[in-house]
Amino acid sequence: MIVLTKLNDQQVLLNSSQIEAVELIPESKVVMMNGKFYLVKESAEEIIEKTIEYNGKIHCYHAE
């Protein structure tokens, strides 16, 4: 799970393996596989970094 910040400053935990797409509108619209979406403050690059970091923790590899 990755922690992202909604536009109202509430944090939301998302299952990164269920993210289908990230649209930039200019905030980030995270579209989930079930069709729901979340508007978040993090950039696409930040979302990617958080996903890589999380996957590294659960799969025991380290990004350098």
N, C-alpha and C positions, 0 to 999 in steps of 0.2 A: 504494500500500500504506500502511496506517496501522498504527502501533505501539500495541498494547494490552497490559495487564498481567493475566496470569492470577492466580487466587487464591493460587497458590504462589509468586508474585512473578516468575515467568518471563515474559519479554516474548514476544509473538507478533505477527507481521506478517500482516495480513489484507487481502485485496483488497476494498476498500470497495464496489466495484461488484457484488460477489457477496453482499452482506449482504441477506437477505430481511426480517428483523425483529429488533428488540431487545426482549426481555421483561425486566421489572424484577421480581426475585423475592427479596430486595431488591437483590442484586448484579445486574449486567447479563448476561443470557444472549443472546449474539449468535448468531442462527440464520442459517446460510448457505444459499444456494440449493440446495446438494447435500444438505441435511438435517443436516449436521454442525453442532455448536454449540460455543461457547466461553463459559465463565463468566469474566467479567473484572471488575476493580475499578472501571473508569471508569464514570461515570454516562452515561445516554443523551445528555445535553447535551454531555458531553465527546466522545463518539463522533461526534455530529453535527458538532461544531466541527472535529474532526480530519478528517472526511470533506470538509467544505467547504474547509478549508485545503489538503488534498491535491488536490482537484479544481481549486482555483484555481491551483495550481502547474502542473498538466498542461494546463489549458485557458487559462492566461495571463489570469486575471481576479483582481481583488482585492476581498475582502469588506471593507466599511467599517462 
